[in-house]
């Protein structure tokens, strides 16, 4: 196919857009994410902004708290652009801290609170973070490495900090009943509430943050080696928010959007999916975000869901699957659920079909990465049927499928998914070598994901380049095997990896979590024989009680391969 007549050059996906969706986002409304937050706090002052464990703060309180914490940060020896780490789960202090750092003109470094000391040290050292806001539950990890980093200022939060009198009870239970706080010592640290008091009444200095300033250093999971910080500018995040908002309009074709939107925030805010879709888009729409500190505690999660007429539910396949296997979840009132957004990993057809059956709301699968702020493609929200694809490039986004030589491939042919648009990162922090590997001369980001585009502009992922299994020269994609096996009624979930084989180079090894305790290896093999051609069928099957997952819920094939 001639380079000039590629699908990307023709932007063939535009013919599949809804009539109301423009091809481009136009000029960005705000100069920074902090300015967007401040405008929303003024506009929606009396509306609830965040809820967690029964405590709600409205937009006016959110503005005050983030201003006070931002003023405290500015009172330290920190300058515009300095990196400040945030190491907390989904509690009220997390959005307050993120907003405070951005409003103070500094850069947010999101840290997974379950990191080991080694992982935390790498991220703090690599980013050059000078301050950190951390929950006391994880302070012992910081204590082990802080001396080897540039961190000079530490604010330590407790679970109950923003809960009033109830907070004392929460802290007592967390510390003494559940014993979730290992002993720690961080000399010179400031309690979170003291930091707020210190900033109260002080003015925030306007550092005139603009589109080209860095909003976030968003560290990738490190699945391809050392974890790298994707440089996300204010313009990247603002562009992706604008793209998402235009796309969201397809959910309300022919009907009025609710005045009081409620988002469920079960994915952690340190993950780029929740950060942009829940926090930035949610705040811009004046929505209430219901923060779920531990979505793995399904009974507690479902109890929270019972209290809200929720409209928007971002999640991952593993989360949807877990909820569908919970009896109380299936009894909930889903009459207000308008949008279920699937991302982070492939949504499996059996899970999507059951979700639609139980909730009446389809899962709309999208796709993106930390490097794309994150959303690059999405399915239209006015479509009920599960497409099995990652959808169409969203406004102002181009997708090109390219071979190993960087040439565009014809429609229907598998190649690497390459992305260009205003949401694509500025590069990796202090890693020009790694940036050069993933950015093409014409401005496309090479995702490392393999897929193809159909004649209507929909892209289908077949797998990560590195997860592909090569059986006697045939490409086998784990996603396909896993989706087939997950459709077996006796299976909860499955993961496929490569195992070495002297005859075919590699074969498929399958790890299975059973729903039916009587399910045997022979049952799985017979099922696969009906559904998969010979070279795709698993040669080895291992039953597990659970599969290793990242804190976001992605199955870690790498760990399974290593075993």
C-alpha positions as MATLAB code, in Angstrom:
seq = 'XXXXXXXXXXXXXXXXXXXXXXXXXXXXXXXXXXXXXXXXXXXXXXXXXXXXXXXXXXXXXXXXXXXXXXXXXXXXXXXXXXXXXXXXXXXXXXXXXXXXXXXXXXXXXXXXXXXXXXXXXXXXXXXXXXXXXXXXXXXXXXXXXXXXXXXXXXXXXXXXXXXXXXXXXXXXXXXXXXXXXXXXXXXXXXXXXXXXXXXXXXXXXXXXXXXXXXXXXXXXXXXXXXXXXXXXXXXXXXXXXXXXXXXXXXXXXXXXXXXXXXXXXXXXXXXXXXXXXXXXXXXXXXXXXXXXXXXXXXXXXXXXXXXXXXXXXXXXXXXXXXXXXXXXXXXXXXXXXXXXXXXXXXXXXXXXXXXXXXXXXXXXXXXXXXXXXXXXXXXXXXXXXXXXXXXXXXXXXXXXXXXXXXXXXXXXXXXXXXXXXXXXXXXXXXXXXXXXXXXXXXXXXXXXXXXXXXXXXXXXXXXXXXXXXXXXXXXXXXXXXXXXXXXXXXXXXXXXXXXXXXXXXXXXXXXXXXXXXXXXXXXXXXXXXXXXXXXXXXXXXXXXXXXXXXXXXXXXXXXXXXX';
ca = [
       0.000    0.000    0.000;
       1.400    3.371   -0.983;
       2.283    5.523    2.052;
       0.070    8.344    0.727;
      -3.054    6.186    0.542;
      -2.814    4.580    3.977;
      -5.801    4.395    6.305;
      -4.107    7.027    8.495;
      -3.592    9.395    5.567;
      -7.245    9.043    4.589;
      -8.469    9.023    8.232;
     -11.013    6.387    7.233;
     -12.333    6.180   10.813;
     -14.096    9.545   10.456;
     -16.838    7.901    8.373;
     -17.747    5.854   11.469;
     -18.033    8.901   13.761;
     -21.402    9.971   15.167;
     -22.837   13.053   13.427;
     -22.384   15.088   16.614;
     -18.667   14.254   17.020;
     -16.190   16.670   15.411;
     -12.939   15.428   13.884;
     -10.844   17.918   15.899;
     -10.969   19.307   19.439;
     -10.187   22.931   18.546;
      -8.394   25.317   20.889;
      -7.894   24.309   24.523;
     -10.062   26.290   26.945;
      -7.576   26.396   29.849;
      -3.876   27.241   30.125;
      -3.262   24.583   32.803;
      -4.931   21.711   34.652;
      -4.802   23.865   37.800;
      -6.819   26.575   36.016;
      -9.424   23.963   35.005;
      -9.706   22.792   38.633;
     -10.059   26.358   39.948;
     -12.773   27.178   37.400;
     -14.762   24.040   38.284;
     -14.486   24.814   42.010;
     -15.980   28.268   41.367;
     -18.654   27.005   38.987;
     -19.794   24.026   41.084;
     -18.956   25.353   44.581;
     -21.926   23.800   46.412;
     -21.936   20.459   44.548;
     -20.352   17.331   46.027;
     -16.906   16.636   44.530;
     -15.539   13.527   46.272;
     -16.940   10.883   48.632;
     -14.987    8.272   50.540;
     -16.094    5.948   53.349;
     -19.215    7.990   54.070;
     -17.560   11.432   54.092;
     -18.184   13.932   51.263;
     -16.396   17.162   50.382;
     -17.972   19.682   48.012;
     -16.152   21.713   45.351;
     -15.844   24.722   47.656;
     -14.070   22.604   50.327;
     -11.952   20.963   47.616;
     -10.807   24.428   46.503;
      -9.973   25.499   50.081;
      -8.092   22.316   50.989;
      -6.059   22.211   47.767;
      -5.266   25.946   48.067;
      -4.059   25.530   51.682;
      -1.886   22.532   50.829;
      -0.595   24.294   47.703;
       0.324   27.375   49.752;
       2.187   25.141   52.245;
       4.187   23.652   49.349;
       5.001   27.120   48.036;
       6.210   28.100   51.515;
       8.939   25.435   51.345;
      12.158   25.834   49.354;
      10.410   24.503   46.237;
      10.213   26.204   42.861;
       7.967   26.073   39.826;
       8.294   22.678   38.122;
       9.765   20.851   41.126;
       8.524   17.291   41.460;
       6.289   16.307   44.377;
       5.378   12.630   44.850;
       1.963   11.379   45.988;
       1.817    7.892   47.543;
      -1.769    7.230   48.611;
      -4.727    5.030   47.640;
      -8.131    6.473   46.691;
      -8.886    8.566   49.778;
     -10.035   12.197   49.985;
      -6.479   13.451   50.521;
      -5.359   12.091   47.129;
      -7.276   14.440   44.783;
      -6.577   17.290   47.242;
      -2.826   16.597   47.047;
      -2.801   16.282   43.236;
      -4.766   19.533   42.843;
      -2.539   21.313   45.379;
       0.682   20.382   43.562;
      -0.692   21.465   40.175;
      -2.111   24.725   41.545;
       1.248   25.456   43.222;
       2.934   25.233   39.794;
       4.738   21.974   40.543;
       4.803   18.521   38.906;
       2.950   15.490   40.280;
       4.799   12.169   40.514;
       2.178    9.478   41.140;
       3.506    6.527   43.147;
       1.836    3.152   43.595;
       1.455    2.835   47.408;
       2.172   -0.903   47.247;
       5.666   -0.360   45.849;
       8.571   -2.127   47.498;
      11.408    0.007   48.883;
      13.477   -0.755   45.744;
      10.693    0.410   43.406;
       9.980    3.522   45.486;
      13.653    4.467   45.620;
      13.977    4.151   41.842;
      10.967    6.379   41.196;
      11.921    9.069   43.721;
      15.547    9.120   42.569;
      14.712    9.045   38.867;
      12.144   11.850   39.139;
      14.301   13.942   41.491;
      11.265   14.455   43.743;
      11.973   16.963   46.519;
       8.789   16.369   48.525;
       6.291   13.566   49.083;
       2.745   13.376   50.446;
       2.210    9.868   51.799;
      -0.336    7.858   53.813;
       1.067    6.623   57.161;
       0.304    3.007   56.156;
       3.230    3.215   53.690;
       5.595    5.467   55.664;
       7.729    2.479   56.738;
       8.618    1.871   53.070;
       9.708    5.494   52.647;
      11.740    5.344   55.877;
      13.940    2.623   54.347;
      14.973    4.665   51.292;
      14.483    8.393   51.960;
      18.181    8.954   52.796;
      19.114    7.751   49.276;
      16.779   10.259   47.546;
      16.491   14.048   47.113;
      13.297   14.167   49.215;
      13.567   16.924   51.836;
       9.912   17.447   52.785;
       7.402   14.806   53.889;
       3.711   15.290   54.681;
       2.157   12.233   56.310;
      -1.611   11.700   56.083;
      -3.801    9.379   58.128;
      -6.912    7.639   56.783;
      -9.189    9.764   58.963;
      -7.631   13.203   58.380;
     -10.561   14.741   56.494;
     -13.384   12.856   58.228;
     -14.039   15.075   61.237;
     -14.781   13.263   64.517;
     -15.349    9.977   62.683;
     -11.705   10.210   61.592;
     -10.483    9.368   65.107;
     -12.448    6.111   65.054;
     -11.238    5.309   61.524;
      -7.603    5.874   62.555;
      -8.001    3.734   65.684;
      -9.456    0.843   63.660;
      -6.827    1.119   60.901;
      -3.913    1.280   63.371;
      -4.967   -0.973   66.251;
      -7.728   -3.325   65.091;
      -6.703   -3.988   61.483;
      -3.013   -3.292   62.250;
      -2.487   -1.739   58.805;
       0.187    0.754   59.875;
       3.672   -0.733   60.435;
       5.778    1.330   62.855;
       7.788    4.075   61.158;
      10.007    7.053   61.893;
      10.525   10.003   59.545;
      12.219   12.797   61.529;
      11.038   16.263   60.506;
       7.865   15.069   58.761;
       4.754   17.274   58.866;
       1.300   15.785   59.554;
      -1.098   16.413   56.641;
      -3.470   18.463   58.813;
      -0.561   20.600   60.086;
       0.431   21.311   56.475;
      -3.148   22.473   55.783;
      -3.112   24.742   58.849;
       0.257   26.188   57.810;
      -1.131   27.093   54.381;
      -4.462   28.435   55.641;
      -4.967   32.106   54.940;
      -1.924   32.290   52.678;
      -2.231   33.291   49.030;
      -1.233   30.952   46.259;
       1.360   32.573   44.026;
       0.411   32.335   40.332;
       3.452   30.827   38.604;
       1.782   31.341   35.217;
       1.849   27.657   34.356;
       1.188   27.058   30.662;
       0.605   24.317   28.108;
       4.297   23.416   27.811;
       4.907   22.961   31.538;
       4.996   19.433   32.960;
       1.874   18.395   34.863;
       2.737   14.756   35.608;
       5.649   12.367   35.466;
       3.595    9.221   34.959;
       5.730    6.138   35.461;
       5.076    3.144   33.255;
       4.816   -0.223   34.950;
       8.293   -1.236   33.921;
       7.135   -4.345   32.044;
       9.802   -3.663   29.392;
      12.669   -3.110   31.817;
      13.276   -0.152   34.112;
      10.195    1.931   34.924;
      10.305    5.204   32.939;
       8.566    8.525   33.592;
       6.296    9.617   30.740;
       6.418   13.432   30.564;
       2.793   14.588   30.398;
       2.461   18.309   29.768;
      -0.548   20.358   30.842;
      -1.514   20.480   27.153;
      -1.454   16.650   26.946;
      -3.870   16.224   29.851;
      -6.128   19.127   28.801;
      -6.273   17.783   25.230;
      -7.187   14.294   26.393;
      -9.883   15.691   28.693;
     -11.339   17.665   25.752;
     -11.174   14.589   23.510;
     -12.930   12.454   26.114;
     -15.658   15.034   26.691;
     -16.500   15.231   22.983;
     -16.617   11.443   22.857;
     -18.806   11.232   25.990;
     -21.549   13.154   24.178;
     -22.379   10.024   22.153;
     -23.768    8.462   25.354;
     -26.511   11.083   25.453;
     -27.669   11.248   21.841;
     -31.361   12.120   21.921;
     -31.524   12.604   25.695;
     -30.479   15.080   28.375;
     -27.299   14.516   30.329;
     -27.971   14.345   34.114;
     -27.231   17.587   35.982;
     -25.551   15.651   38.804;
     -23.220   13.045   37.363;
     -21.834   10.364   39.675;
     -18.602    8.599   38.722;
     -17.380    5.453   40.452;
     -13.620    5.730   41.025;
     -12.517    2.160   41.719;
      -9.314    2.396   39.696;
      -6.523    4.098   41.659;
      -5.961    7.789   40.957;
      -2.231    7.148   40.572;
      -3.156    5.186   37.423;
      -3.477    7.337   34.308;
      -6.927    5.961   33.344;
      -8.603    7.129   36.576;
      -6.427   10.234   36.784;
      -7.714   11.658   33.487;
     -11.169   10.074   33.125;
     -12.304   10.288   36.758;
     -10.362   13.212   38.180;
      -9.817   15.692   35.333;
     -12.909   14.958   33.190;
     -15.069   14.384   36.282;
     -13.962   17.649   37.902;
     -14.500   19.558   34.661;
     -18.076   18.273   34.508;
     -18.793   19.040   38.183;
     -19.311   15.341   38.879;
     -19.195   13.520   42.199;
     -16.392   10.932   42.274;
     -17.033    8.069   44.688;
     -13.544    6.973   45.782;
     -13.034    3.264   46.462;
      -9.857    2.753   48.555;
      -9.793   -1.045   48.086;
     -11.828   -2.445   45.172;
     -10.510   -5.940   45.927;
     -12.751   -6.005   49.014;
     -15.791   -6.788   46.850;
     -18.398   -7.003   49.670;
     -17.418   -3.516   50.965;
     -17.248   -2.164   47.402;
     -20.770   -3.431   46.614;
     -22.086   -1.945   49.883;
     -20.783    1.451   48.738;
     -22.368    1.022   45.295;
     -25.749    0.375   46.957;
     -25.782    3.987   48.234;
     -25.408    5.761   44.878;
     -27.347    6.207   41.635;
     -24.103    6.034   39.665;
     -23.846    7.022   35.985;
     -20.243    6.402   34.888;
     -18.183    3.329   35.771;
     -14.604    3.036   34.464;
     -12.962   -0.340   35.125;
     -10.945   -3.291   33.898;
     -11.961   -6.735   32.721;
     -10.814   -8.381   35.983;
     -12.860   -5.920   38.071;
     -16.010   -6.408   35.956;
     -15.547  -10.169   36.129;
     -15.121  -10.134   39.916;
     -18.258   -8.007   40.410;
     -20.340  -10.214   38.103;
     -19.462  -13.193   40.312;
     -20.797  -11.332   43.380;
     -24.441  -12.092   44.137;
     -25.165   -8.743   45.826;
     -23.723   -6.813   42.888;
     -26.154   -8.498   40.505;
     -29.066   -7.237   42.655;
     -28.081   -3.536   42.423;
     -30.186   -0.879   40.699;
     -28.438   -0.106   37.400;
     -31.165    2.138   35.989;
     -28.905    5.233   36.132;
     -25.775    3.566   34.730;
     -25.162    5.165   31.360;
     -21.478    4.493   30.690;
     -19.219    1.570   31.507;
     -15.696    2.253   30.281;
     -13.322   -0.675   29.849;
      -9.585   -0.078   29.579;
      -6.197   -1.067   30.956;
      -6.401   -4.552   29.428;
      -8.534   -6.372   26.848;
     -12.240   -6.708   27.713;
     -13.265  -10.302   27.060;
     -16.458  -10.956   25.117;
     -17.960  -13.360   27.734;
     -17.471  -10.708   30.442;
     -18.905   -7.933   28.239;
     -21.963  -10.027   27.371;
     -22.660  -10.897   31.015;
     -22.178   -7.244   32.060;
     -24.753   -6.114   29.501;
     -27.146   -8.840   30.628;
     -26.793   -7.921   34.334;
     -26.602   -4.113   34.120;
     -28.314   -3.300   30.807;
     -25.306   -1.083   30.003;
     -22.685   -2.178   27.458;
     -18.966   -2.037   28.255;
     -17.440    0.455   25.830;
     -13.833   -0.566   25.386;
     -11.178    2.053   24.849;
      -7.424    1.974   24.570;
      -4.481    4.038   25.638;
      -1.268    4.126   27.600;
       0.485    6.292   30.184;
       2.319    7.786   27.199;
      -0.977    8.950   25.615;
      -2.538   10.618   28.692;
      -4.146    7.873   28.274;
      -7.050    7.586   25.809;
      -6.223    7.149   22.109;
      -9.209    5.160   20.831;
     -12.701    4.313   22.075;
     -15.885    2.649   20.958;
     -18.920    4.848   20.481;
     -21.082    5.037   23.597;
     -24.350    4.881   21.644;
     -23.624    1.305   20.467;
     -25.003   -1.603   22.499;
     -23.212   -4.454   20.739;
     -19.719   -5.441   21.880;
     -17.390   -4.794   18.953;
     -14.423   -6.794   20.244;
     -12.246   -3.889   19.103;
     -10.662   -0.903   20.858;
     -12.852    1.386   18.766;
     -12.010    4.452   16.684;
      -9.292    7.089   17.109;
     -10.862    9.887   19.189;
     -10.920   13.503   17.845;
      -7.526   14.961   16.807;
      -5.969   11.466   17.005;
      -4.437    9.405   14.213;
      -3.695    5.674   14.298;
      -1.326    4.081   11.803;
      -0.528    0.360   11.708;
       3.127   -0.120   10.761;
       5.524   -3.006   10.110;
       8.974   -3.477   11.670;
      10.484   -1.170    9.045;
       8.085    1.634    9.979;
       5.972    1.326    6.819;
       2.167    1.439    6.921;
       0.503   -1.929    6.282;
      -2.759   -2.519    4.360;
      -6.127   -2.652    6.158;
      -6.663   -5.981    7.890;
      -2.939   -6.716    8.232;
      -1.326   -6.975   11.670;
       1.374   -4.490   12.614;
       2.374   -2.199   15.473;
      -0.242    0.332   16.566;
       1.275    3.826   16.247;
      -0.450    6.919   17.668;
      -0.198   10.626   16.888;
      -2.144   13.404   18.601;
      -2.003   16.236   21.148;
      -2.273   13.719   24.022;
       1.022   11.975   23.148;
       3.739   12.564   25.782;
       6.708   14.870   25.310;
       9.066   11.905   25.862;
      10.540    9.918   28.763;
      12.047   11.845   31.671;
      15.851   12.010   31.316;
      15.775    9.108   28.813;
      16.389   10.466   25.305;
      17.581    6.980   24.289;
      14.246    5.395   25.255;
      12.283    8.307   23.746;
      14.086    7.802   20.422;
      13.072    4.124   20.403;
       9.335    4.873   20.618;
       8.889    8.166   18.742;
       8.974    8.167   14.927;
      10.355   11.038   12.854;
       6.829   12.004   11.799;
       5.607   12.260   15.394;
       3.949    8.876   16.006;
       4.317    6.995   19.294;
       5.065    3.302   18.793;
       2.839    1.548   21.330;
       4.404   -1.923   21.325;
       0.899   -3.344   20.825;
       0.112   -5.409   17.743;
      -3.200   -4.961   15.933;
      -4.981   -4.272   12.672;
      -7.507   -1.729   11.425;
     -10.660   -2.732    9.522;
     -12.307   -0.905    6.636;
     -14.488    1.127    9.029;
     -11.522    2.452   11.011;
     -11.944    0.174   14.049;
      -8.719   -1.254   15.473;
      -8.391   -4.713   16.995;
      -5.475   -5.487   19.302;
      -4.062   -8.939   18.907;
      -1.390   -8.612   21.610;
       1.688   -7.026   23.076;
       4.704   -7.620   20.852;
       6.588   -9.209   23.716;
       3.682  -11.435   24.855;
       3.270  -13.056   21.448;
       3.899  -16.828   21.440;
       5.714  -18.226   18.403;
       4.644  -21.836   17.741;
       6.491  -23.396   14.785;
       6.662  -19.990   13.116;
       2.969  -19.218   13.726;
       2.048  -16.162   15.813;
      -0.229  -17.061   18.722;
      -1.787  -14.186   20.657;
      -2.524  -14.869   24.361;
      -5.595  -12.562   24.337;
      -7.360  -14.885   21.900;
      -6.628  -18.023   23.946;
      -7.684  -16.319   27.193;
     -10.954  -15.045   25.742;
     -11.876  -18.521   24.468;
     -11.048  -20.240   27.777;
     -12.838  -17.525   29.803;
     -16.040  -18.389   27.927;
     -16.027  -21.881   29.539;
     -18.686  -21.874   32.303;
     -16.319  -23.593   34.751;
     -13.594  -20.938   34.465;
     -13.211  -17.702   36.458;
     -10.209  -16.418   34.513;
      -7.193  -17.605   32.557;
      -3.786  -16.451   31.348;
      -1.705  -17.832   28.488;
       2.092  -17.582   28.221;
       4.874  -19.106   26.144;
       6.648  -22.238   27.351;
       9.822  -23.517   25.636;
       9.463  -26.624   23.461;
      12.200  -28.576   21.663;
       9.976  -29.336   18.660;
       8.105  -26.105   17.982;
      10.295  -23.537   19.743;
       7.435  -22.428   21.977;
       4.044  -23.811   22.992;
       1.088  -22.377   24.893;
       0.985  -22.831   28.643;
      -2.324  -21.940   30.294;
      -2.979  -20.919   33.908;
      -6.616  -21.343   34.989;
      -8.622  -20.249   38.034;
     -11.597  -22.599   38.378;
     -15.198  -21.716   39.129;
     -16.137  -25.412   38.984;
     -13.848  -27.350   41.367;
     -14.400  -30.516   39.307;
     -13.015  -28.970   36.119;
     -10.097  -31.036   34.782;
      -7.202  -30.521   32.407;
      -8.933  -32.893   29.968;
     -12.107  -30.738   30.065;
     -10.134  -27.605   29.123;
      -8.213  -29.381   26.367;
     -11.429  -30.809   24.872;
     -13.027  -27.342   24.970;
      -9.991  -25.751   23.288;
      -9.938  -28.476   20.629;
     -13.395  -27.308   19.526;
     -12.542  -23.612   19.536;
      -8.871  -23.301   18.535;
      -6.723  -24.591   15.703;
      -4.109  -27.150   16.697;
      -1.032  -24.908   17.176;
      -3.014  -22.488   19.377;
      -4.181  -25.156   21.832;
      -2.497  -25.170   25.241;
      -0.001  -27.985   25.720;
       0.341  -27.398   29.459;
      -2.415  -26.422   31.905;
      -1.861  -25.390   35.499;
      -4.690  -24.651   37.926;
      -4.172  -21.802   40.392;
      -6.280  -20.354   43.222;
      -5.539  -16.879   41.827;
      -3.460  -15.192   39.160;
      -0.799  -12.565   39.935;
      -2.102   -9.086   39.184;
      -0.804   -5.542   39.267;
      -2.438   -3.229   41.802;
      -4.697   -2.001   39.005;
      -5.860   -5.556   38.305;
      -3.923   -6.422   35.129;
      -2.873  -10.060   34.974;
       0.927  -10.180   35.153;
       1.856  -12.660   32.438;
       5.513  -11.846   33.044;
       5.354  -13.330   36.563;
       3.654  -16.440   35.230;
       6.328  -16.792   32.541;
       9.058  -16.466   35.161;
       7.592  -19.397   37.110;
];
